[in-house]
Amino acid sequence: MRKSALLSFLLLMITHLQGFAQAAEERSVDEIIDSLFAPLANIISDVIFFPLFTINAVEVPFIVFWLITAAIIFTIYLNFVNIRGFRHALDIVKGKYTHEGDPGEITHFQALTAALSGTVGLGNIAGVAVAISVGGPGATFWMIIFGLFGMTAKFVECALAVRFRDVHADGSVSGGPMYYLRKGLAQKGWGRAGIFLAALFSFMAIFASFGGGNMFQVNQAAQQFVNISGGSDSFFGQHTWVFGVIIALLVGLVIIGGIKSIAQVTEKIVPFMCGIYLISAIVVIITNIGQVPDAFAAILDGAINGKAAAGGIIGTLVWGLRRATFSNEAGVGSAAIAHSAVKTSEPVTEGFVASLEPFVDTVIVCTMTALVIVISGAYHDETIQDGIALTSTAFATVIDWFPFLLAIAVILFAFSTLISWSYYGLKAWTYLLGESNAAVFSYKLIYCGFVVVGASANLGSVLAFSDAVLLGMSLPNLIGCYVLVPIVKRDMQSFINRIKKGKIEVYK
């Protein structure tokens, strides 16, 4: 009954939004929307991207330093668990330590794919290209290095998310940074500060879900679809809102069922879309196998050269985090919301699982993209300004029909990100407004409405604002992680010691 009611309301809303969506294609409407968000976007951006220092005349925002420093400190404090715990992470994903009756809603593998669906996406396609075009091939090296450190940041936040989650009477779960900020900091005597930081994180997560997690994704997917369906003069080129309606309906059908439904979809989509993309990259690399040594040489040379190294850091972290931050999200806290729903009675196990995300996303997928771009030499073409276009051009040097394949990949990446971020935003929404059916229904309805708007409108200030609040989520999140990381270390050491002594039952 609830599903049919939601679909009925969604269809009714879309009908009323058609006129607005068509009007949104007119520049005047875009300018009105931009003007509404511009003042707030500028204020938030000025705070989040406040320049801490300058390298080679390029400003390094405080938020970049904040994220990198936390990842490095956690890695050292936890004795490089990102490397030492890699085998444990694989064992846990395979279900080695899974037990019947553990509280939660989804398996470790489903939690991993659900979170990956929110990170593996346009950042891997566009963000890498932008990083290399700005910082040169050396950016790839720094991308890998900080991807490895990011594994530990994910470990900390996701272990905390499970430890301080709420398990409801019906078996459903609510968790994420807002819960460990409130409950965890209260245990440390920071009660009021925890309440404030949790509310701040939730506020930012809601706006990030509507902007970067929703409108940006569907907007880029719509543009790619228009490009392969006849261009701006085609039906979809003239009526991009129709594409938005179709995606909104598909998203609505998936998110009605909550995290279980989302996980069931992502565990199929994520391996498939990553497989398509990686196979294409492997084809390009094998075709140019003789150039691979030179590509690695260019990457290493660019990394150790002073100017190139600085440029690589700036290109990867400033441009990559600001425009394609979903490429990692370590320290932001978003993925911790999905991981909190896992079935386990050992919170730290999900920390191990979550540490695999930056490895898959950055070390594997982003590196493959970077190799293709460096091998092709496409980044030398200064006439290509768009990140997706640069990646498409690089692949097209070997696969001339790759733009069509890329369009499919972009749509799948965008769709998977849309459904994952709907869950992130919903949990932040219900944290502030309560878990009532009305609160859940209203968020899902609004979220699907933004899908339609995002497909057809040019919302520059909205996206700038969403970028800022997305990275801004790391401010309250990492404060909590710094305070609570000793708990994670204690849980980690206990778990590893019990494994060594054979005191943890192995599932057979």
Protein Blocks (a to p, Z undefined) as FASTA:
>chain_A
ZZmmmmmmmmmmmmmmmmmmmmmmpmklmmmmmmmmmmmmmmmmmmmmocfbdcehiacd
fklmmmmmmmmmmmmmnoomlmmmmmmmmmmmnommgcehiacjbdfklmmmmmmmmmgc
fklmmmmmmmmmmnommlmmmmmmmmmmmmmmmmmmmmmmmmmmccdfkopacedjklmm
mmmmmmnopmmmmmmmmmmmmmmmmmmmmmmmmmmmmmmmmmmmmmmnnpjmlmklmmmm
lmmmmmmmmmmmmmmnommlmmmmmmmmmmmmmmmmmmmmmmmmmmmmmmmmmmmmmmmm
mmmpmklmmmmmmmmmmmmmmmmmmlnoponlmmmmmmmmpccfbfklmmmmmmmmmmmm
mmmmmmmmmmmmmmnommmmmkbmbfklmmmmmmmmmmmmlmmmmmmmmmmmmmmmmmmm
mmmmmmmmmmmnopafklmmmmmmmmmmmmmmmmmpccfklmmmmmmmmmmmmmmmmmmm
mmmmmmmmmmmmmmmmmmmnopaccdZZ
